[in-house]
Structure formats: C-alpha cells, structure tokens
Amino acid sequence: MDPKDVIVSIRGIQQYEHSYPEVTELITTGTYTYSEGHSKLSYVDTESDSENRPTNTTIQIDKGRVFLSREGAVNSQILFQEGKRNYSLYQTDVGSLMVGVGVNRMRTKLDAHGGEIELDYSIEIDHAIAGFNRFSIKIKEAMPTGSSYETQTKLKN
C-alpha cells in the first residue's frame, strides 16, 4: 500500500527511581503504510535532544512486536515484545549505553487509516533497572490539501 500522510500524536511518561513522572508530548506529521499484519510509521522528532536536532524515527509493527529505529541526534534500535526483555545499544553524543526493555503490556490497534500503539515497559541501563516508561502513539490520516475542513478553517480566519 502507498504511504499516507498522517498526524502523529505521542505521549510518553517516564519515571525513574526517586523522581516524579516526566510527561513528554509531541505532535508532528509523518508517513504511514499498512498491509494486513504489518504497519510502518515514519516521522522526524526535533525534540529528542536539548538542541532540537532532528532524529528520523521509524516504527515497524508486526504481530506481537514493535521495532523502533532512530537515526540522527540519537541513534538506537529497540525491539519491544510483550513479556520479553530485549537489549540494544543506545548511542548519544556523549557515549553509548546498553539499554534493555522489558515489556509489561503492549497494545496495537491499527488499520489502513491509522490507529494507536501503547507500550508499558521497564528500562534497564547497563543491566540495572532505571525506571518505567509508558507511551502512546496515535496515528490519524492528515486532511488532504484543499479539503473542506482546510477551506472552512481559512474562511473563518
């Protein structure tokens, strides 16, 4: 199937030991493809580091697995599988870390028009539990240019 332009809404909650939860939200545009049993989402994240340098993010979703790949200001590849712990190298400007993720709950509800991905997981850094993360990604088809919604919005302003 051809890639579709989409609006991507991401909400992440991170909680590390002895700290309050930190909430991060990002709304951006991206591309999305769907075929039975496989989905792919790509977008550029400009908020992944303090200097707002872009990171190209690709998420591939297959039955029972979510694979996250990031290239740019941050480089990493992480495989999420419910009930399993997977390890990968996380590279930043200041060095590399071995990061493990143990997925407690994973839910994907996707179709040809978009949908939602939810992950709850623990994170290990150099084989020690560092905290717990939860993120939700909502994917929604973007309105085509010249759509009645866009025209109505321009007329109101």
DRENTORKOL-3810 file (N, C-alpha, C; in nm, 4 decimals):
REM DRENTORKOL-3810
@n.u->0.0844; n.v->-0.1189; n.w->0.0000; ca.u->0.0000; ca.v->0.0000; ca.w->0.0000; c.u->0.0885; c.v->0.1246; c.w->0.0000
@n.u->0.0428; n.v->0.2304; n.w->-0.0657; ca.u->0.1175; ca.v->0.3554; ca.w->-0.0730; c.u->0.1190; c.v->0.4251; c.w->0.0626
@n.u->0.2290; n.v->0.4954; n.w->0.0934; ca.u->0.2350; ca.v->0.5701; ca.w->0.2196; c.u->0.1299; c.v->0.6811; c.w->0.2226
@n.u->0.0733; n.v->0.7013; n.w->0.3414; ca.u->-0.0240; ca.v->0.8089; ca.w->0.3616; c.u->0.0383; c.v->0.9143; c.w->0.4522
@n.u->0.0026; n.v->1.0400; n.w->0.4285; ca.u->0.0419; ca.v->1.1466; ca.w->0.5197; c.u->-0.0469; c.v->1.1384; c.w->0.6427
@n.u->0.0165; n.v->1.1465; n.w->0.7602; ca.u->-0.0574; ca.v->1.1324; ca.w->0.8852; c.u->-0.0141; c.v->1.2378; c.w->0.9863
@n.u->-0.0999; n.v->1.2562; n.w->1.0853; ca.u->-0.0683; ca.v->1.3346; ca.w->1.2041; c.u->-0.0350; c.v->1.2335; c.w->1.3133
@n.u->0.0794; n.v->1.2530; n.w->1.3786; ca.u->0.1266; ca.v->1.1611; ca.w->1.4815; c.u->0.1239; c.v->1.2340; c.w->1.6156
@n.u->0.0508; n.v->1.1792; n.w->1.7126; ca.u->0.0446; ca.v->1.2351; ca.w->1.8480; c.u->0.1092; c.v->1.1350; c.w->1.9427
@n.u->0.2140; n.v->1.1793; n.w->2.0113; ca.u->0.2890; ca.v->1.0906; ca.w->2.1003; c.u->0.2828; c.v->1.1468; c.w->2.2415
@n.u->0.2537; n.v->1.0598; n.w->2.3369; ca.u->0.2545; ca.v->1.0977; ca.w->2.4784; c.u->0.3351; c.v->0.9936; c.w->2.5531
@n.u->0.4410; n.v->1.0380; n.w->2.6169; ca.u->0.5259; ca.v->0.9472; ca.w->2.6923; c.u->0.5329; c.v->0.9874; c.w->2.8379
@n.u->0.5370; n.v->0.8880; n.w->2.9244; ca.u->0.5549; ca.v->0.9122; ca.w->3.0678; c.u->0.6743; c.v->0.8290; c.w->3.1117
@n.u->0.7745; n.v->0.8958; n.w->3.1688; ca.u->0.8930; ca.v->0.8274; ca.w->3.2193; c.u->0.9024; c.v->0.8523; c.w->3.3686
@n.u->0.9314; n.v->0.7458; n.w->3.4428; ca.u->0.9533; ca.v->0.7627; ca.w->3.5856; c.u->1.0765; c.v->0.6840; c.w->3.6254
@n.u->1.1740; n.v->0.7577; n.w->3.6747; ca.u->1.2972; ca.v->0.6960; ca.w->3.7211; c.u->1.2959; c.v->0.6912; c.w->3.8729
@n.u->1.3789; n.v->0.6050; n.w->3.9282; ca.u->1.3832; ca.v->0.5853; ca.w->4.0727; c.u->1.4048; c.v->0.7186; c.w->4.1444
@n.u->1.3281; n.v->0.7405; n.w->4.2510; ca.u->1.3369; ca.v->0.8603; ca.w->4.3352; c.u->1.3072; c.v->0.9893; c.w->4.2585
@n.u->1.2172; n.v->0.9840; n.w->4.1607; ca.u->1.1810; ca.v->1.1056; ca.w->4.0879; c.u->1.0325; c.v->1.1034; c.w->4.0539
@n.u->0.9826; n.v->1.2195; n.w->4.0214; ca.u->0.8440; ca.v->1.2313; ca.w->3.9789; c.u->0.8327; c.v->1.1907; c.w->3.8322
@n.u->0.7144; n.v->1.1478; n.w->3.7910; ca.u->0.6969; ca.v->1.1136; ca.w->3.6490; c.u->0.7199; c.v->1.2360; c.w->3.5602
@n.u->0.7820; n.v->1.2133; n.w->3.4473; ca.u->0.8067; ca.v->1.3190; ca.w->3.3496; c.u->0.7227; c.v->1.2892; c.w->3.2259
@n.u->0.6390; n.v->1.3849; n.w->3.1881; ca.u->0.5495; ca.v->1.3670; ca.w->3.0739; c.u->0.6052; c.v->1.4436; c.w->2.9540
@n.u->0.6102; n.v->1.3761; n.w->2.8398; ca.u->0.6551; ca.v->1.4368; ca.w->2.7151; c.u->0.5450; c.v->1.4188; c.w->2.6116
@n.u->0.5148; n.v->1.5253; n.w->2.5386; ca.u->0.4142; ca.v->1.5166; ca.w->2.4331; c.u->0.4693; c.v->1.5786; c.w->2.3057
@n.u->0.4375; n.v->1.5176; n.w->2.1943; ca.u->0.4824; ca.v->1.5654; ca.w->2.0644; c.u->0.3719; c.v->1.5407; c.w->1.9630
@n.u->0.3427; n.v->1.6412; n.w->1.8834; ca.u->0.2509; ca.v->1.6259; ca.w->1.7701; c.u->0.3291; c.v->1.6668; c.w->1.6462
@n.u->0.3324; n.v->1.5782; n.w->1.5477; ca.u->0.4101; ca.v->1.6030; ca.w->1.4271; c.u->0.3422; c.v->1.5357; c.w->1.3081
@n.u->0.3979; n.v->1.5545; n.w->1.1919; ca.u->0.3479; ca.v->1.4863; ca.w->1.0729; c.u->0.4399; c.v->1.3700; c.w->1.0399
@n.u->0.3878; n.v->1.2755; n.w->0.9647; ca.u->0.4678; ca.v->1.1600; ca.w->0.9259; c.u->0.4048; c.v->1.0878; c.w->0.8094
@n.u->0.4581; n.v->0.9702; n.w->0.7793; ca.u->0.4002; ca.v->0.8841; ca.w->0.6763; c.u->0.3702; c.v->0.7487; c.w->0.7379
@n.u->0.2671; n.v->0.6834; n.w->0.6845; ca.u->0.2184; ca.v->0.5578; ca.w->0.7412; c.u->0.1778; c.v->0.4643; c.w->0.6284
@n.u->0.2195; n.v->0.3397; n.w->0.6395; ca.u->0.1734; ca.v->0.2366; ca.w->0.5465; c.u->0.1163; c.v->0.1211; c.w->0.6277
@n.u->0.0171; n.v->0.0558; n.w->0.5702; ca.u->-0.0492; ca.v->-0.0560; ca.w->0.6370; c.u->-0.0795; c.v->-0.1639; c.w->0.5349
@n.u->-0.0458; n.v->-0.2844; n.w->0.5697; ca.u->-0.0932; ca.v->-0.4013; ca.w->0.4964; c.u->-0.1253; c.v->-0.5046; c.w->0.6035
@n.u->-0.2107; n.v->-0.5960; n.w->0.5748; ca.u->-0.2573; ca.v->-0.6918; ca.w->0.6755; c.u->-0.1388; c.v->-0.7520; c.w->0.7508
@n.u->-0.1348; n.v->-0.7270; n.w->0.8814; ca.u->-0.0303; ca.v->-0.7847; ca.w->0.9649; c.u->0.0978; c.v->-0.7048; c.w->0.9750
@n.u->0.1105; n.v->-0.5946; n.w->0.9004; ca.u->0.2338; ca.v->-0.5151; ca.w->0.9055; c.u->0.2011; c.v->-0.3671; c.w->0.8848
@n.u->0.2584; n.v->-0.2829; n.w->0.9723; ca.u->0.2423; ca.v->-0.1379; ca.w->0.9602; c.u->0.3780; c.v->-0.0724; c.w->0.9767
@n.u->0.3921; n.v->0.0455; n.w->0.9166; ca.u->0.5170; ca.v->0.1203; ca.w->0.9285; c.u->0.4845; c.v->0.2686; c.w->0.9411
@n.u->0.5432; n.v->0.3324; n.w->1.0420; ca.u->0.5248; ca.v->0.4744; ca.w->1.0684; c.u->0.6616; c.v->0.5409; c.w->1.0674
@n.u->0.6739; n.v->0.6529; n.w->0.9974; ca.u->0.7991; ca.v->0.7293; ca.w->0.9954; c.u->0.7673; c.v->0.8753; c.w->1.0235
@n.u->0.8526; n.v->0.9386; n.w->1.1059; ca.u->0.8370; ca.v->1.0808; ca.w->1.1347; c.u->0.9708; c.v->1.1365; c.w->1.1813
@n.u->0.9815; n.v->1.2692; n.w->1.1836; ca.u->1.1020; ca.v->1.3363; ca.w->1.2308; c.u->1.0711; c.v->1.3966; c.w->1.3669
@n.u->1.1556; n.v->1.3644; n.w->1.4644; ca.u->1.1425; ca.v->1.4155; ca.w->1.6009; c.u->1.2490; c.v->1.5227; c.w->1.6194
@n.u->1.2072; n.v->1.6468; n.w->1.6438; ca.u->1.3036; ca.v->1.7549; ca.w->1.6660; c.u->1.3212; c.v->1.7852; c.w->1.8138
@n.u->1.2562; n.v->1.7078; n.w->1.8997; ca.u->1.2646; ca.v->1.7337; ca.w->2.0431; c.u->1.3357; c.v->1.6222; c.w->2.1184
@n.u->1.4145; n.v->1.5404; n.w->2.0491; ca.u->1.4784; ca.v->1.4275; ca.w->2.1152; c.u->1.6062; c.v->1.4665; c.w->2.1884
@n.u->1.6549; n.v->1.5886; n.w->2.1674; ca.u->1.7700; ca.v->1.6350; ca.w->2.2444; c.u->1.7522; c.v->1.7831; c.w->2.2746
@n.u->1.8394; n.v->1.8367; n.w->2.3609; ca.u->1.8241; ca.v->1.9745; ca.w->2.4080; c.u->1.8495; c.v->2.0787; c.w->2.2994
@n.u->1.9130; n.v->2.0403; n.w->2.1902; ca.u->1.9423; ca.v->2.1354; ca.w->2.0831; c.u->1.8409; c.v->2.1289; c.w->1.9693
@n.u->1.7344; n.v->2.0504; n.w->1.9866; ca.u->1.6287; ca.v->2.0356; ca.w->1.8858; c.u->1.6818; c.v->1.9930; c.w->1.7490
@n.u->1.7824; n.v->1.9059; n.w->1.7491; ca.u->1.8327; ca.v->1.8498; ca.w->1.6232; c.u->1.7401; c.v->1.7363; c.w->1.5812
@n.u->1.7189; n.v->1.7200; n.w->1.4515; ca.u->1.6230; ca.v->1.6184; ca.w->1.4058; c.u->1.6729; c.v->1.4751; c.w->1.4233
@n.u->1.5792; n.v->1.3880; n.w->1.4577; ca.u->1.6031; ca.v->1.2442; ca.w->1.4637; c.u->1.4951; c.v->1.1781; c.w->1.3793
@n.u->1.5358; n.v->1.1023; n.w->1.2788; ca.u->1.4407; ca.v->1.0278; ca.w->1.1957; c.u->1.3995; c.v->0.9022; c.w->1.2707
@n.u->1.2710; n.v->0.8877; n.w->1.2914; ca.u->1.2182; ca.v->0.7750; ca.w->1.3674; c.u->1.1304; c.v->0.6894; c.w->1.2776
@n.u->1.1537; n.v->0.5587; n.w->1.2813; ca.u->1.0720; ca.v->0.4631; ca.w->1.2075; c.u->1.0250; c.v->0.3561; c.w->1.3049
@n.u->0.8954; n.v->0.3292; n.w->1.3031; ca.u->0.8373; ca.v->0.2252; ca.w->1.3878; c.u->0.7710; c.v->0.1237; c.w->1.2963
@n.u->0.8136; n.v->-0.0014; n.w->1.3094; ca.u->0.7534; ca.v->-0.1099; ca.w->1.2321; c.u->0.6776; c.v->-0.1998; c.w->1.3285
@n.u->0.5534; n.v->-0.2297; n.w->1.2932; ca.u->0.4662; ca.v->-0.3080; ca.w->1.3795; c.u->0.4255; c.v->-0.4350; c.w->1.3069
@n.u->0.4581; n.v->-0.5473; n.w->1.3669; ca.u->0.4164; ca.v->-0.6781; ca.w->1.3179; c.u->0.3413; c.v->-0.7450; c.w->1.4320
@n.u->0.2802; n.v->-0.8557; n.w->1.4056; ca.u->0.2051; ca.v->-0.9260; ca.w->1.5095; c.u->0.2967; c.v->-0.9572; c.w->1.6288
@n.u->0.2643; n.v->-0.8977; n.w->1.7432; ca.u->0.3380; ca.v->-0.9261; ca.w->1.8657; c.u->0.4704; c.v->-0.8549; c.w->1.8828
@n.u->0.5070; n.v->-0.7644; n.w->1.7896; ca.u->0.6334; ca.v->-0.6936; ca.w->1.8047; c.u->0.6257; c.v->-0.5518; c.w->1.7485
@n.u->0.6990; n.v->-0.4641; n.w->1.8149; ca.u->0.7139; ca.v->-0.3263; ca.w->1.7704; c.u->0.8642; c.v->-0.2996; c.w->1.7653
@n.u->0.9132; n.v->-0.2553; n.w->1.6499; ca.u->1.0556; ca.v->-0.2282; ca.w->1.6322; c.u->1.0733; c.v->-0.0791; c.w->1.6087
@n.u->1.1499; n.v->-0.0140; n.w->1.6965; ca.u->1.1730; ca.v->0.1302; ca.w->1.6917; c.u->1.3165; c.v->0.1557; c.w->1.6476
@n.u->1.3337; n.v->0.2362; n.w->1.5438; ca.u->1.4661; ca.v->0.2709; ca.w->1.4931; c.u->1.4770; c.v->0.4225; c.w->1.4866
@n.u->1.5856; n.v->0.4764; n.w->1.5457; ca.u->1.6065; ca.v->0.6217; ca.w->1.5462; c.u->1.7457; c.v->0.6525; c.w->1.4935
@n.u->1.7537; n.v->0.7521; n.w->1.4049; ca.u->1.8821; ca.v->0.7935; ca.w->1.3480; c.u->1.8886; c.v->0.9451; c.w->1.3445
@n.u->1.9996; n.v->0.9995; n.w->1.3931; ca.u->2.0176; ca.v->1.1441; ca.w->1.3933; c.u->2.0852; c.v->1.1874; c.w->1.5208
@n.u->2.0219; n.v->1.2799; n.w->1.5942; ca.u->2.0777; ca.v->1.3271; ca.w->1.7206; c.u->2.0922; c.v->1.2118; c.w->1.8196
@n.u->2.0029; n.v->1.1154; n.w->1.8104; ca.u->2.0057; ca.v->0.9939; ca.w->1.8922; c.u->1.9999; c.v->0.8760; c.w->1.7960
@n.u->2.0795; n.v->0.7730; n.w->1.8226; ca.u->2.0784; ca.v->0.6530; ca.w->1.7385; c.u->2.0470; c.v->0.5317; c.w->1.8244
@n.u->1.9422; n.v->0.4597; n.w->1.7877; ca.u->1.9075; ca.v->0.3388; ca.w->1.8629; c.u->1.8148; c.v->0.2515; c.w->1.7797
@n.u->1.8118; n.v->0.1259; n.w->1.8165; ca.u->1.7176; ca.v->0.0299; ca.w->1.7605; c.u->1.6697; c.v->-0.0545; c.w->1.8773
@n.u->1.5396; n.v->-0.0548; n.w->1.9007; ca.u->1.4838; ca.v->-0.1267; ca.w->2.0151; c.u->1.3689; c.v->-0.2141; c.w->1.9675
@n.u->1.3713; n.v->-0.3390; n.w->2.0099; ca.u->1.2644; ca.v->-0.4336; ca.w->1.9798; c.u->1.1794; c.v->-0.4516; c.w->2.1049
@n.u->1.0490; n.v->-0.4268; n.w->2.0920; ca.u->0.9538; ca.v->-0.4445; ca.w->2.2015; c.u->0.8707; c.v->-0.5690; c.w->2.1735
@n.u->0.8687; n.v->-0.6630; n.w->2.2696; ca.u->0.7857; ca.v->-0.7828; ca.w->2.2609; c.u->0.7274; c.v->-0.8077; c.w->2.3993
@n.u->0.5962; n.v->-0.8212; n.w->2.4054; ca.u->0.5302; ca.v->-0.8383; ca.w->2.5344; c.u->0.5840; c.v->-0.9608; c.w->2.6073
@n.u->0.6167; n.v->-0.9404; n.w->2.7371; ca.u->0.6659; ca.v->-1.0492; ca.w->2.8206; c.u->0.8117; c.v->-1.0840; c.w->2.7995
@n.u->0.8820; n.v->-1.0093; n.w->2.7151; ca.u->1.0230; ca.v->-1.0383; ca.w->2.6880; c.u->1.1093; c.v->-0.9166; c.w->2.7173
@n.u->1.2370; n.v->-0.9438; n.w->2.7462; ca.u->1.3356; ca.v->-0.8380; ca.w->2.7661; c.u->1.4343; c.v->-0.8445; c.w->2.6498
@n.u->1.4536; n.v->-0.7313; n.w->2.5839; ca.u->1.5477; ca.v->-0.7222; ca.w->2.4722; c.u->1.6484; c.v->-0.6114; c.w->2.5000
@n.u->1.7704; n.v->-0.6301; n.w->2.4523; ca.u->1.8794; ca.v->-0.5350; ca.w->2.4758; c.u->1.9269; c.v->-0.4754; c.w->2.3446
@n.u->1.9700; n.v->-0.3493; n.w->2.3522; ca.u->2.0258; ca.v->-0.2840; ca.w->2.2340; c.u->2.1196; c.v->-0.1725; c.w->2.2775
@n.u->2.1979; n.v->-0.1227; n.w->2.1830; ca.u->2.2918; ca.v->-0.0148; ca.w->2.2083; c.u->2.2232; c.v->0.1181; c.w->2.1788
@n.u->2.2347; n.v->0.2121; n.w->2.2706; ca.u->2.1747; ca.v->0.3445; ca.w->2.2583; c.u->2.2905; c.v->0.4429; c.w->2.2480
@n.u->2.3033; n.v->0.5115; n.w->2.1347; ca.u->2.4177; ca.v->0.5992; ca.w->2.1113; c.u->2.3756; c.v->0.7455; c.w->2.1158
@n.u->2.4526; n.v->0.8241; n.w->2.1932; ca.u->2.4307; ca.v->0.9682; ca.w->2.2014; c.u->2.5632; c.v->1.0385; c.w->2.1747
@n.u->2.5612; n.v->1.1717; n.w->2.1756; ca.u->2.6839; ca.v->1.2493; ca.w->2.1556; c.u->2.7874; c.v->1.2236; c.w->2.2646
@n.u->2.7418; n.v->1.1900; n.w->2.3843; ca.u->2.8342; ca.v->1.1731; ca.w->2.4970; c.u->2.8759; c.v->1.0283; c.w->2.5195
@n.u->2.8258; n.v->0.9362; n.w->2.4407; ca.u->2.8674; ca.v->0.7968; ca.w->2.4544; c.u->2.7540; c.v->0.7002; c.w->2.4269
@n.u->2.7839; n.v->0.5723; n.w->2.4505; ca.u->2.6872; ca.v->0.4655; ca.w->2.4247; c.u->2.6513; c.v->0.3937; c.w->2.5539
@n.u->2.5283; n.v->0.3450; n.w->2.5595; ca.u->2.4795; ca.v->0.2694; ca.w->2.6743; c.u->2.4129; c.v->0.1421; c.w->2.6256
@n.u->2.4236; n.v->0.0364; n.w->2.7044; ca.u->2.3471; ca.v->-0.0844; ca.w->2.6772; c.u->2.2124; c.v->-0.0662; c.w->2.7466
@n.u->2.1058; n.v->-0.0696; n.w->2.6692; ca.u->1.9717; ca.v->-0.0457; ca.w->2.7216; c.u->1.8873; c.v->-0.1711; c.w->2.7013
@n.u->1.8167; n.v->-0.2089; n.w->2.8072; ca.u->1.7242; ca.v->-0.3210; ca.w->2.7989; c.u->1.5822; c.v->-0.2728; c.w->2.8210
@n.u->1.4886; n.v->-0.3321; n.w->2.7502; ca.u->1.3478; ca.v->-0.3009; ca.w->2.7722; c.u->1.2729; c.v->-0.4306; c.w->2.7989
@n.u->1.1939; n.v->-0.4289; n.w->2.9054; ca.u->1.1077; ca.v->-0.5418; ca.w->2.9389; c.u->0.9636; c.v->-0.4968; c.w->2.9286
@n.u->0.8918; n.v->-0.5486; n.w->2.8322; ca.u->0.7563; ca.v->-0.5008; ca.w->2.8041; c.u->0.6560; c.v->-0.5703; c.w->2.8957
@n.u->0.5850; n.v->-0.4904; n.w->2.9743; ca.u->0.4804; ca.v->-0.5414; ca.w->3.0626; c.u->0.3473; c.v->-0.5530; c.w->2.9896
@n.u->0.3206; n.v->-0.4539; n.w->2.9028; ca.u->0.1945; ca.v->-0.4538; ca.w->2.8287; c.u->0.2161; c.v->-0.3851; c.w->2.6950
@n.u->0.1618; n.v->-0.4460; n.w->2.5911; ca.u->0.1711; ca.v->-0.3889; ca.w->2.4572; c.u->0.0345; c.v->-0.4033; c.w->2.3910
@n.u->-0.0139; n.v->-0.2921; n.w->2.3338; ca.u->-0.1421; ca.v->-0.2965; ca.w->2.2640; c.u->-0.1269; c.v->-0.2198; c.w->2.1336
@n.u->-0.1647; n.v->-0.2846; n.w->2.0254; ca.u->-0.1655; ca.v->-0.2175; ca.w->1.8954; c.u->-0.3038; c.v->-0.2351; c.w->1.8346
@n.u->-0.3597; n.v->-0.1258; n.w->1.7915; ca.u->-0.4902; ca.v->-0.1280; ca.w->1.7251; c.u->-0.4760; c.v->-0.0405; c.w->1.6008
@n.u->-0.4440; n.v->-0.1051; n.w->1.4885; ca.u->-0.4130; ca.v->-0.0324; ca.w->1.3662; c.u->-0.4945; c.v->-0.0843; c.w->1.2495
@n.u->-0.5247; n.v->0.0057; n.w->1.1569; ca.u->-0.5887; ca.v->-0.0330; ca.w->1.0315; c.u->-0.5339; c.v->0.0575; c.w->0.9214
@n.u->-0.5945; n.v->0.0560; n.w->0.8058; ca.u->-0.5447; ca.v->0.1321; ca.w->0.6909; c.u->-0.5489; c.v->0.2835; c.w->0.7124
@n.u->-0.6279; n.v->0.3309; n.w->0.8095; ca.u->-0.6431; ca.v->0.4744; ca.w->0.8332; c.u->-0.5586; c.v->0.5257; c.w->0.9487
@n.u->-0.4946; n.v->0.4370; n.w->1.0241; ca.u->-0.4152; ca.v->0.4776; ca.w->1.1396; c.u->-0.4483; c.v->0.3905; c.w->1.2585
@n.u->-0.4475; n.v->0.4518; n.w->1.3763; ca.u->-0.4799; ca.v->0.3764; ca.w->1.4966; c.u->-0.3928; c.v->0.4179; c.w->1.6132
@n.u->-0.3637; n.v->0.3210; n.w->1.7010; ca.u->-0.2930; ca.v->0.3523; ca.w->1.8243; c.u->-0.1982; c.v->0.2395; c.w->1.8639
@n.u->-0.0860; n.v->0.2799; n.w->1.9220; ca.u->0.0127; ca.v->0.1879; ca.w->1.9788; c.u->0.0330; c.v->0.2304; c.w->2.1235
@n.u->0.0270; n.v->0.1354; n.w->2.2166; ca.u->0.0539; ca.v->0.1638; ca.w->2.3573; c.u->0.1546; c.v->0.0632; c.w->2.4098
@n.u->0.2543; n.v->0.1132; n.w->2.4821; ca.u->0.3559; ca.v->0.0276; ca.w->2.5420; c.u->0.3811; c.v->0.0694; c.w->2.6858
@n.u->0.3844; n.v->-0.0273; n.w->2.7766; ca.u->0.4288; ca.v->-0.0088; ca.w->2.9148; c.u->0.5506; c.v->-0.0981; c.w->2.9316
@n.u->0.6622; n.v->-0.0404; n.w->2.9735; ca.u->0.7830; ca.v->-0.1214; ca.w->2.9834; c.u->0.8792; c.v->-0.0662; c.w->3.0882
@n.u->0.9617; n.v->-0.1552; n.w->3.1401; ca.u->1.0700; ca.v->-0.1136; ca.w->3.2284; c.u->1.1937; c.v->-0.0932; c.w->3.1422
@n.u->1.2806; n.v->-0.0072; n.w->3.1896; ca.u->1.4029; ca.v->0.0202; ca.w->3.1152; c.u->1.5230; c.v->-0.0067; c.w->3.2050
@n.u->1.6203; n.v->-0.0771; n.w->3.1508; ca.u->1.7464; ca.v->-0.1057; ca.w->3.2195; c.u->1.8568; c.v->-0.0286; c.w->3.1492
@n.u->1.9493; n.v->0.0226; n.w->3.2283; ca.u->2.0689; ca.v->0.0839; ca.w->3.1717; c.u->2.1872; c.v->0.0100; c.w->3.2313
@n.u->2.2689; n.v->-0.0459; n.w->3.1462; ca.u->2.3818; ca.v->-0.1295; ca.w->3.1876; c.u->2.3388; c.v->-0.2358; c.w->3.2879
@n.u->2.2293; n.v->-0.3037; n.w->3.2596; ca.u->2.1753; ca.v->-0.4194; ca.w->3.3327; c.u->2.1197; c.v->-0.3866; c.w->3.4718
@n.u->2.0853; n.v->-0.2609; n.w->3.4968; ca.u->2.0207; ca.v->-0.2231; ca.w->3.6230; c.u->1.8911; c.v->-0.1504; c.w->3.5894
@n.u->1.7798; n.v->-0.1902; n.w->3.6559; ca.u->1.6510; ca.v->-0.1243; ca.w->3.6304; c.u->1.6656; c.v->0.0244; c.w->3.6623
@n.u->1.6329; n.v->0.1070; n.w->3.5653; ca.u->1.6472; ca.v->0.2513; ca.w->3.5816; c.u->1.5129; c.v->0.3207; c.w->3.5966
@n.u->1.4065; n.v->0.2599; n.w->3.5456; ca.u->1.2774; ca.v->0.3248; ca.w->3.5551; c.u->1.1721; c.v->0.2533; c.w->3.4737
@n.u->1.0572; n.v->0.3201; n.w->3.4663; ca.u->0.9427; ca.v->0.2639; ca.w->3.3955; c.u->0.8901; c.v->0.3675; c.w->3.2978
@n.u->0.8550; n.v->0.3225; n.w->3.1809; ca.u->0.8061; ca.v->0.4118; ca.w->3.0758; c.u->0.6722; c.v->0.3628; c.w->3.0236
@n.u->0.5949; n.v->0.4569; n.w->2.9780; ca.u->0.4685; ca.v->0.4269; ca.w->2.9107; c.u->0.4568; c.v->0.5265; c.w->2.7970
@n.u->0.4257; n.v->0.4763; n.w->2.6783; ca.u->0.3974; ca.v->0.5721; ca.w->2.5727; c.u->0.2818; c.v->0.5265; c.w->2.4869
@n.u->0.2164; n.v->0.6271; n.w->2.4329; ca.u->0.1015; ca.v->0.6071; ca.w->2.3459; c.u->0.1262; c.v->0.6875; c.w->2.2191
@n.u->0.1063; n.v->0.6231; n.w->2.1056; ca.u->0.1199; ca.v->0.6906; ca.w->1.9766; c.u->-0.0128; c.v->0.6776; c.w->1.9035
@n.u->-0.0703; n.v->0.7912; n.w->1.8672; ca.u->-0.1943; ca.v->0.7920; ca.w->1.7900; c.u->-0.1619; c.v->0.8386; c.w->1.6486
@n.u->-0.2120; n.v->0.7643; n.w->1.5518; ca.u->-0.1859; ca.v->0.7910; ca.w->1.4106; c.u->-0.3194; c.v->0.8212; c.w->1.3438
@n.u->-0.3272; n.v->0.9369; n.w->1.2788; ca.u->-0.4523; ca.v->0.9789; ca.w->1.2168; c.u->-0.4217; c.v->1.0356; c.w->1.0786
@n.u->-0.5005; n.v->0.9955; n.w->0.9791; ca.u->-0.4797; ca.v->1.0477; ca.w->0.8439; c.u->-0.4873; c.v->1.1996; c.w->0.8434
@n.u->-0.3927; n.v->1.2624; n.w->0.7720; ca.u->-0.3942; ca.v->1.4076; ca.w->0.7578; c.u->-0.5011; c.v->1.4454; c.w->0.6562
@n.u->-0.5609; n.v->1.5615; n.w->0.6757; ca.u->-0.6588; ca.v->1.6116; ca.w->0.5796; c.u->-0.5861; c.v->1.6503; c.w->0.4516
@n.u->-0.6355; n.v->1.6106; n.w->0.3374; ca.u->-0.5699; ca.v->1.6491; ca.w->0.2123; c.u->-0.5789; c.v->1.7998; c.w->0.1899
@n.u->-0.4796; n.v->1.8559; n.w->0.1234; ca.u->-0.4800; ca.v->1.9978; ca.w->0.0903; c.u->-0.6034; c.v->2.0282; c.w->0.0060
@n.u->-0.6704; n.v->2.1384; n.w->0.0406; ca.u->-0.7904; ca.v->2.1751; ca.w->-0.0339; c.u->-0.9159; c.v->2.1058; c.w->0.0157
@n.u->-0.9050; n.v->2.0309; n.w->0.1269; ca.u->-1.0233; ca.v->1.9626; ca.w->0.1800; c.u->-1.1214; c.v->2.0652; c.w->0.2345
@n.u->-1.2439; n.v->2.0239; n.w->0.2539; ca.u->-1.3457; ca.v->2.1167; ca.w->0.3031; c.u->-1.3090; c.v->2.1682; c.w->0.4419
@n.u->-1.2441; n.v->2.0855; n.w->0.5255; ca.u->-1.2037; ca.v->2.1298; ca.w->0.6592; c.u->-1.1029; c.v->2.2436; c.w->0.6473
@n.u->-1.0011; n.v->2.2253; n.w->0.5618; ca.u->-0.8988; ca.v->2.3273; ca.w->0.5448; c.u->-0.9609; c.v->2.4552; c.w->0.4886
@n.u->-1.0494; n.v->2.4441; n.w->0.3927; ca.u->-1.1148; ca.v->2.5598; ca.w->0.3329; c.u->-1.1983; c.v->2.6331; c.w->0.4373
@n.u->-1.2739; n.v->2.5596; n.w->0.5184; ca.u->-1.3559; ca.v->2.6216; ca.w->0.6221; c.u->-1.2694; c.v->2.6934; c.w->0.7245
@n.u->-1.1560; n.v->2.6340; n.w->0.7615; ca.u->-1.0677; ca.v->2.6958; ca.w->0.8595; c.u->-1.0110; c.v->2.8261; c.w->0.8047
@n.u->-0.9707; n.v->2.8285; n.w->0.6780; ca.u->-0.9163; ca.v->2.9501; ca.w->0.6175; c.u->-1.0229; c.v->3.0590; c.w->0.6093
@n.u->-1.1480; n.v->3.0219; n.w->0.5806; ca.u->-1.2553; ca.v->3.1203; ca.w->0.5703; c.u->-1.2863; c.v->3.1832; c.w->0.7049
@n.u->-1.2714; n.v->3.1082; n.w->0.8139; ca.u->-1.3007; ca.v->3.1611; ca.w->0.9471; c.u->-1.1949; c.v->3.2601; c.w->0.9930
@n.u->-1.0717; n.v->3.2460; n.w->0.9464; ca.u->-0.9608; ca.v->3.3303; ca.w->0.9945; c.u->-0.9457; c.v->3.4563; c.w->0.9173
END
